[in-house]
């Protein structure tokens, strides 16, 4: 924690998950400690050198969070 990192690897090797999974997990831990109200945030930020890569990252993280949401929250609490 608190260290810089540079990741270079082939396409499809999991780079996006490597940096986004800790962000998602920290966000979930913070939500448990003190739930966010509507309009609060951001909890984290990801910088991207291009719009295409930003969209690709968004799609991967959104799909990952949707899957987590289906396992973590009871049916009546899903957002």
C-alpha positions as CSV (number, residue, x, y, z in Angstrom):
1,X,0.0,0.0,0.0
2,X,1.2,3.5,-0.8
3,X,3.7,2.5,-3.4
4,X,4.0,3.3,-7.1
5,X,3.9,0.6,-9.7
6,X,4.4,0.2,-13.4
7,X,2.8,-2.8,-15.1
8,X,3.7,-4.0,-18.6
9,X,2.1,-7.2,-19.9
10,X,0.4,-8.8,-22.8
11,X,-3.3,-8.0,-23.7
12,X,-5.7,-10.2,-21.7
13,X,-3.2,-10.9,-18.9
14,X,-5.3,-9.2,-16.1
15,X,-3.6,-5.8,-15.8
16,X,-7.0,-4.0,-15.4
17,X,-8.0,-6.4,-12.6
18,X,-4.6,-5.9,-10.9
19,X,-5.2,-2.3,-10.2
20,X,-9.0,-2.2,-10.1
21,X,-9.6,-5.1,-7.7
22,X,-7.9,-3.3,-4.7
23,X,-9.8,-0.1,-5.5
24,X,-13.1,-2.0,-5.5
25,X,-12.2,-3.9,-2.3
26,X,-11.2,-0.7,-0.4
27,X,-14.4,1.0,-1.6
28,X,-16.5,-1.9,-0.3
29,X,-14.7,-1.8,3.1
30,X,-15.3,1.9,3.3
31,X,-19.0,1.4,2.5
32,X,-19.4,-1.1,5.3
33,X,-17.7,1.3,7.8
34,X,-19.7,4.4,6.8
35,X,-22.3,4.1,4.0
36,X,-22.0,6.7,1.2
37,X,-24.9,9.1,0.6
38,X,-26.1,9.8,-2.9
39,X,-23.8,12.2,-4.7
40,X,-20.8,11.5,-2.5
41,X,-17.5,10.4,-4.0
42,X,-15.4,9.6,-5.8
43,X,-13.9,6.9,-3.6
44,X,-11.1,6.4,-6.1
45,X,-9.9,7.5,-9.5
46,X,-8.3,5.8,-12.4
47,X,-6.3,7.8,-15.0
48,X,-6.2,6.6,-18.5
49,X,-4.1,7.9,-21.5
50,X,-7.0,7.6,-24.0
51,X,-10.7,7.6,-24.2
52,X,-10.7,4.1,-25.7
53,X,-8.7,2.6,-22.8
54,X,-10.8,4.5,-20.3
55,X,-14.0,3.0,-21.8
56,X,-12.4,-0.5,-21.9
57,X,-11.4,-0.1,-18.2
58,X,-14.9,1.1,-17.3
59,X,-16.5,-1.9,-19.0
60,X,-14.2,-4.4,-17.2
61,X,-14.7,-2.8,-13.8
62,X,-18.5,-2.4,-14.3
63,X,-18.8,-6.1,-15.2
64,X,-16.7,-7.1,-12.2
65,X,-18.8,-5.0,-9.8
66,X,-22.1,-6.3,-11.3
67,X,-20.9,-9.8,-10.6
68,X,-19.8,-8.9,-7.1
69,X,-23.2,-7.2,-6.5
70,X,-25.0,-10.3,-7.4
71,X,-23.1,-12.3,-4.8
72,X,-22.8,-9.8,-2.0
73,X,-26.2,-8.0,-1.6
74,X,-29.4,-9.7,-0.8
75,X,-32.0,-9.5,-3.6
76,X,-34.0,-6.6,-2.1
77,X,-30.9,-4.4,-1.6
78,X,-29.4,-4.6,-5.1
79,X,-28.7,-1.3,-6.8
